[in-house]
Amino acid sequence: MTKKSSKFLREVKIDWDEIERKVREHKKKKLKQAAVIAACCVAAFALIYIFFQVKTYDKYRVLNEIERSDTQATEFTQFNGNILKYSNDGAFYTDKKNNLIWNQTFEMQEPLMASCEDYVAFADKDGQDIYIMNTEGLQGRVETTMPIQNVQVSDNGTVAVLMQNQGVGYIAIYNSQGECLAEGALHMENTGYPMEIALSHNGEMLAVSSLDVNEGNVKTTVSFYNFGAAGQNEIDNIVASYSYGDCVIPEMLYVNNNRMIAFGDNSIIIYSGSQEPKEEKTISVKSEIKSVFYDQSYFGIVVSDKDNQNQRKMIVYDMKGKEKTEADLGIGYDDIYFLSDHEICVQNSNQCEIYTMHGIRKFKSDFDNNLYYVTSGSGFRNYQFLMEGVTEQVRLKFFSSAR
């Protein structure tokens, strides 16, 4: 039987190299197909992302409403991720759901507010009261001996106060408990009338802008006072001083311990150095600066368009003075400020625009009720509109339709 069956059996030679070649080709084909599908998915997601980045929303859906009770003169600002609201009668610190964290009563004719990281200070302009608070509440109170013109606060609660009495300017430094650390008169015969002060985040460096007008000639002097070890051996603690002819510098800010920015009527001057600041960069501004706004990474200005004085233009720079974006504003505004993710909110009492850092108008809308303030919510399209009597938690709508 075995011998008979063997006539029908033949040896088959298998070409294993050919089989492996075909398997490799099959795998390559599948990988190419997968790569094409993946590339198409990436391209589709990129197009969707770009679409939503350049899209201007004009409608939104209200997700939740939270009732509030505020006086008509209440001012709003963000403080350490929550909402700080204040008026002549006091300050209220709440979370974004309007839950009270702390409140502080005071009586001020014109409250001045300054904040830095975890601390905030309130001072009565032309009065003599200062309240120093952090995220937990009142830390110290100061009663000055002269009328207050300006106040600044550091991230450890140190406050610098610019005062005036009978035409003479004075500076005083207090710690967070209200104890006086340093004080002295400003010699205006040398530098002029003090206009503005800026305090470094650690409270050691103080910049003072002073205006001198002599026979029609205008000059501004920016002086740097060091109240740390480096300034102890200097006359009046002054470690650097710079003068600018035909320039008025009414606004300055320290963005950290190492960098101070001065905003003049025709230029922006950036100084660097934590002990003896040096001029790092000067930006020429051809139009009058109308507003200044900033966050931890960028600062911006609003100027008049050179071809149309009624048109306002926003220009944003990084902290080294490199221009990042610009855009023509579409509305008249009362306030302009940064939101989360470096978006920029432009608003008045019944209109709002939100711009991205690419200068694209992301949102524009009119409101029936008075709009006080805008904050970012969680998510790309979520915001909070602080309206008269209510906080609306909203989400921008993809397609225009009735609100």
CORGI-V177903 format. One record per residue. N is the residue number from 1. SS is DSSP state (@ for helix, = for strand, . for the rest). OMEGA is omega as a letter, one per 40 degrees, with the letter a starting at -180 (none if undefined). D_LAST is the distance of its C-alpha to the last C-alpha in whole Angstrom. Layout:
N:SS:OMEGA:D_LAST, N:SS:OMEGA:D_LAST
This chain:
1:.:i:92, 2:@:a:90, 3:@:i:92, 4:@:a:91, 5:@:a:87, 6:@:i:88, 7:@:a:88, 8:@:a:85, 9:.:i:83, 10:.:i:82, 11:.:i:81, 12:.:a:77, 13:.:a:76, 14:.:i:73, 15:.:a:71, 16:@:i:69, 17:@:i:68, 18:@:i:67, 19:@:i:65, 20:@:i:63, 21:@:a:63, 22:@:i:61, 23:@:i:59, 24:@:i:58, 25:@:i:57, 26:@:i:55, 27:@:i:53, 28:@:i:52, 29:@:i:51, 30:@:i:48, 31:@:i:48, 32:@:i:47, 33:@:i:44, 34:@:i:43, 35:@:i:43, 36:@:i:41, 37:@:i:38, 38:@:i:38, 39:@:i:37, 40:@:i:35, 41:@:i:33, 42:@:i:33, 43:@:i:32, 44:@:i:29, 45:@:i:28, 46:@:i:29, 47:@:i:27, 48:@:a:24, 49:@:i:24, 50:@:i:25, 51:@:a:22, 52:@:i:19, 53:@:a:22, 54:@:a:21, 55:.:i:18, 56:.:i:16, 57:=:i:12, 58:.:i:10, 59:.:i:6, 60:=:i:6, 61:=:i:6, 62:=:i:8, 63:=:a:12, 64:=:i:14, 65:=:i:14, 66:=:a:18, 67:=:i:19, 68:.:i:22, 69:.:a:24, 70:.:i:25, 71:.:a:27, 72:.:a:26, 73:.:a:29, 74:.:i:27, 75:=:a:27, 76:=:i:25, 77:=:i:27, 78:=:i:27, 79:=:i:30, 80:.:i:31, 81:.:i:28, 82:=:a:27, 83:=:i:26, 84:=:i:29, 85:=:a:28, 86:=:i:31, 87:=:i:32, 88:.:a:35, 89:.:a:36, 90:=:a:35, 91:=:i:33, 92:=:i:31, 93:=:a:30, 94:=:i:28, 95:.:a:26, 96:.:i:23, 97:.:i:22, 98:.:i:24, 99:.:a:27, 100:=:i:30, 101:=:i:32, 102:=:i:35, 103:=:i:35, 104:=:i:37, 105:=:i:38, 106:.:i:40, 107:.:a:41, 108:.:i:40, 109:.:i:40, 110:.:a:38, 111:=:i:37, 112:=:a:37, 113:=:i:36, 114:=:a:37, 115:=:i:36, 116:=:i:38, 117:.:a:37, 118:.:a:38, 119:=:i:39, 120:=:i:37, 121:=:i:39, 122:=:i:39, 123:=:a:41, 124:=:a:42, 125:=:a:42, 126:.:i:46, 127:.:a:46, 128:.:a:48, 129:=:i:46, 130:=:i:44, 131:=:a:42, 132:=:a:42, 133:=:i:40, 134:=:a:39, 135:.:a:36, 136:.:i:39, 137:=:a:39, 138:=:i:42, 139:=:i:45, 140:=:i:47, 141:=:a:47, 142:=:i:49, 143:=:a:50, 144:.:a:51, 145:.:a:54, 146:.:a:53, 147:=:a:50, 148:=:i:47, 149:=:a:45, 150:=:i:43, 151:=:i:43, 152:=:a:42, 153:=:i:42, 154:.:a:43, 155:.:i:42, 156:.:i:45, 157:.:i:44, 158:.:i:47, 159:=:i:46, 160:=:a:47, 161:=:i:47, 162:=:a:48, 163:=:i:50, 164:=:i:52, 165:=:i:55, 166:.:i:57, 167:.:i:56, 168:=:i:56, 169:=:i:54, 170:=:i:54, 171:=:i:53, 172:=:i:52, 173:=:i:51, 174:=:i:51, 175:.:a:50, 176:.:i:47, 177:.:i:50, 178:.:i:50, 179:.:a:54, 180:=:i:55, 181:=:a:56, 182:=:i:56, 183:=:i:56, 184:=:a:58, 185:=:i:58, 186:.:a:57, 187:.:a:60, 188:@:i:58, 189:@:i:61, 190:@:a:61, 191:@:a:57, 192:.:a:55, 193:=:a:53, 194:=:a:50, 195:=:a:47, 196:=:i:45, 197:=:i:45, 198:=:a:44, 199:=:i:45, 200:.:a:45, 201:.:i:44, 202:.:i:47, 203:.:a:48, 204:.:a:51, 205:=:i:50, 206:=:i:49, 207:=:i:49, 208:=:i:49, 209:=:a:48, 210:=:a:51, 211:=:i:51, 212:=:i:55, 213:=:a:55, 214:=:i:59, 215:.:i:60, 216:.:i:57, 217:=:a:56, 218:=:i:53, 219:=:i:53, 220:=:i:51, 221:=:i:53, 222:=:a:51, 223:=:a:53, 224:=:i:53, 225:=:i:54, 226:=:a:55, 227:.:i:56, 228:.:a:56, 229:@:a:60, 230:@:a:60, 231:@:a:60, 232:.:a:62, 233:.:a:65, 234:.:i:63, 235:@:a:64, 236:@:i:61, 237:@:a:59, 238:=:a:58, 239:=:i:58, 240:=:i:56, 241:=:a:56, 242:=:a:54, 243:=:a:55, 244:=:i:53, 245:=:i:54, 246:.:a:51, 247:.:i:49, 248:.:a:46, 249:=:a:45, 250:=:a:42, 251:=:i:40, 252:=:i:41, 253:=:i:40, 254:=:i:42, 255:.:i:40, 256:.:i:42, 257:.:a:46, 258:.:a:47, 259:=:i:45, 260:=:a:44, 261:=:i:42, 262:=:a:43, 263:=:i:41, 264:=:a:43, 265:.:i:42, 266:.:a:44, 267:=:i:44, 268:=:a:42, 269:=:i:45, 270:=:i:45, 271:=:i:48, 272:=:a:49, 273:.:a:51, 274:.:a:51, 275:.:i:55, 276:.:a:55, 277:.:i:52, 278:=:i:53, 279:=:a:51, 280:=:a:49, 281:=:i:47, 282:=:i:46, 283:=:i:43, 284:=:i:44, 285:.:a:41, 286:.:i:42, 287:.:a:39, 288:.:i:38, 289:=:a:36, 290:=:a:34, 291:=:i:32, 292:=:i:33, 293:=:a:31, 294:=:i:32, 295:.:a:32, 296:.:a:34, 297:.:a:35, 298:=:i:33, 299:=:a:34, 300:=:i:32, 301:=:i:33, 302:=:a:31, 303:=:i:33, 304:=:i:34, 305:=:a:34, 306:.:a:37, 307:.:a:37, 308:=:a:34, 309:=:i:35, 310:=:i:31, 311:=:i:29, 312:=:i:29, 313:=:i:30, 314:=:i:29, 315:=:a:32, 316:=:a:32, 317:=:i:35, 318:=:a:37, 319:.:i:39, 320:.:i:42, 321:.:i:41, 322:.:a:40, 323:=:a:37, 324:=:a:34, 325:=:i:31, 326:=:a:30, 327:=:i:27, 328:=:a:27, 329:.:a:24, 330:.:a:21, 331:.:i:21, 332:.:a:23, 333:.:i:23, 334:.:a:25, 335:=:i:25, 336:=:a:25, 337:=:i:25, 338:=:i:25, 339:.:i:23, 340:@:a:24, 341:@:i:26, 342:@:i:27, 343:.:a:23, 344:=:i:23, 345:=:i:20, 346:=:a:21, 347:=:i:19, 348:.:a:20, 349:.:a:19, 350:.:i:16, 351:=:a:15, 352:=:i:15, 353:=:i:17, 354:=:a:18, 355:=:i:21, 356:.:i:23, 357:.:i:27, 358:.:i:27, 359:.:a:26, 360:.:i:23, 361:=:a:20, 362:=:a:17, 363:=:i:14, 364:=:a:13, 365:=:i:11, 366:=:a:11, 367:.:i:11, 368:.:i:12, 369:.:i:14, 370:.:i:17, 371:=:a:16, 372:=:a:19, 373:=:i:19, 374:=:i:18, 375:=:i:19, 376:=:i:19, 377:.:i:19, 378:.:a:20, 379:.:a:20, 380:.:a:19, 381:.:a:15, 382:=:i:15, 383:=:i:15, 384:=:i:15, 385:=:i:14, 386:=:a:17, 387:=:i:16, 388:.:i:18, 389:.:a:19, 390:=:i:17, 391:=:i:16, 392:=:i:13, 393:=:a:13, 394:=:i:11, 395:=:i:11, 396:=:a:10, 397:.:i:9, 398:.:a:12, 399:.:a:11, 400:.:i:8, 401:.:a:6, 402:.:a:4, 403:.:none:0
